[in-house]
Amino acid sequence: MADNKKNVPDTQKRDLARGKASASEIDAFLDKLSRTPVMPGRSGRGRLIFALDATASRQAMWDRAAKIQGEMFVETANLGGLDLQLAFYRGFGEFKVSNWISDGKQLAKLMTSVFCLAGETQIGKVLSHAANQTERQKVNAVVFVGDCIEEDVD
């Protein structure tokens, strides 16, 4: 497997190894995203499922993450051509998804209404939902934000 990190500066390698991004890195990403031109000539709209682990273990950083992710939704919508769907799990067996939305502000509002609740990881439900949605109409990407996976490998 190729080392995808070989062209990354040493300071960023340390952050990647930690699994954390600094506030300045997040700001730089949002700035770059806001200046990215829309690709002309693509037919159809892209579809992205944004899935969240809303279990209690994420509570400590939830508000900050919700704010950052909300900003990302707004910038993504400004690029146009992308439909987004919010999916999250929390508690014991609770898994919810929004309708497909093209308005990043509306998705950010939905995101900030989600709260954490103690429960089990349910990544299998996220993956099954993404597969079912793709059978209906192509899903171009799934982004998952969580902190751990306790499910069986099967």
Phi, psi and omega in degrees: 000135181288147177275104182285352183261004187293335180261011181269133178304151184306320182296323179287328177300319179296318179295321178296320180295325178286336183081020183231151175242141178282164178300322180292325177293320178294315178299319180295320178297312181297322178295315180297319179298320181292337180262001181283125181287151175288136180284118180283158171083001177277135178265145180078172180253145174283156178230129182229129173263124177254107186253139184234141168273111180250037177275166188300333181296343180264357187303320186303324182251008188301310184298316179295315180297319180299319179295312181297314181294324176299318177297321178296319179299315182297314180296320178298316179296324179298333178289332179078167175076015183226129172259138184241148174226131177267131175229141176208156173231153178195172178060205181250095178092001180274121178220124183230150175225148176272172168291168173288132187230138176255355181261109181300325179294321178294319179293321177299320178296317176299315182301317183286350177272350180279139176232158182278151180210135181303141179171196185258153173293139183225045183298329178304322178293322178299312182293320177297318179298315180298319179295317179297318179296321181292328176296326180283312180201140186309131170257123185280332182200152172233126176250126179244131176240116180202183183238343178195165180229115179254357186290158175299149180293341178285000000 
